């Protein structure tokens, strides 16, 4: 097994410490090769891409991946300029066949996975044989992987849940309680499913690990960067200044921009997601956004 990173300095640090700076309670097994050379990708049977969605294009334009490689995307987001999901970017930029590409998603914060805390995930793609093979690679006594053929639904859920998680954090930053957060997650899931139906995904996906599972952990967990970002915005800090000062990527910040455009273009009602966009990019007050959401026209719960 080989871990590739583009920065030689970062790899040198890992080689000397065998400790990832964000996962300081665990060490990297010596059986894992660490490298900044793309040569490691040439003969790989499986390539796992675990980088921010906005960085995928740059990565794949600067490395050569054999077209018969099996690629597993762990990225969760939507590219701002093209509205493409991670696996769509992989297919566009590598020339690989759809049967060689899948996504890994679900409630799986790395901080808990490395500590051996029981975790379940889902592998999604059109090729069920590939899905099952990846399931076999990942599953252990502490990790259980399920399979799903709805790649679109799994990637949509993984992207939009970050935006809803930011909204959850904002509610905490504003001093609201569990009632508000629970309502937000429930209505947020409704938005995710509504968008999924409009784009052709399977609605059942949103009630599985990639949907309600990942949304719940991202909205409630102290490990969630999107939630913690939202808390700071709710407390009155400037969103752009938080992003500029952060050493970690907050995927939901960028996805909110792409998602707003998609929802308008597809005429999909997504009031929570659109409110997050207006707070982050148009200066709408979080308190005003909550007021606007609470005073919308009354409607049936399933609408």
C-alpha positions, 0 to 999 in steps of 0.5 A: 500500500502506498500513500501519495501526496503532492508535497515532498515536505509533507511526505518528509514530515510523515516519514520522520514522524509517521504521524499525520498532523490531524490524527496525532493519536495514531501512527502510520504503519511502516508497511505503508510506503509514503511518497511524493512521486506519481510513479506509484500510481502507474501500477496500482490496482486501486487508486483512492482519491481523498482530496477536496473536490475543488482540487481534483481537476488540478490533480488529475491534469498533472498526473497520469492514471492508466485508463484501466485503473480502478478509482475510488473517490472519497471526495464530497462536494460539487466543483464550483465552475462546472457543477460536476460531482467528484466521479464525474470529474474523474471520468472526464479527466482520466478517460476511465470507463464508468465501470472502473469508478466508484465512490466511498461515502457515509458517516466516517470521520477519520478521527474515529476510524483510526481509533478503531471505532466501529464504522459503516460506509457505502461503496457506490458505482455502476459496476457491482463487481467493483463495489464488492471488491472494494467492500472486501478491501475495506471491511474488517471487525471495525469497518463494514462496507455496504454496496449501492448502485446509485452513484449519483445519489450517494455523491449528491448526498455527500455534497449537500450534507456539508451545506446543511451541516453549516446551517446546523453549526450556525444554529448552535452559534446563534444559541439555539437548541436541539429542537432547532438542530433536529428540525434543520436536519430533517428538513435538510434531508427533505431538500437533498431528496428533492434535488435527488429526485429532480436529477434522477437519483434513487430516493431510497439512497438518501435514507441510507448511510450516505444520506441520513447517516452522513448528514447526522454525523456531520451536523452533530459531531465535534469533528465536523469542519463544516459544523464548526465553520457554521458555529463561527458564522452563527457567532457573527464572524465573517465567512470569508475571513474564516475560510482564508484563515483556515488550514483545513478545507471546508467543502460546504462553503464552496458547495453552497455556491454551486448548489445555489446555482443548480437549485435555481437552474433546475427550479428545485426548492431548497430554502435552507441551502439557499439561505446558507448561500445568501449568508456566506456570499451575500451578507444575509444575517443568520438571525434574519435567515432563520426568521425568513425560514420560520415565517415562510408560507405554511405547507404540507410536511412532504412538500 
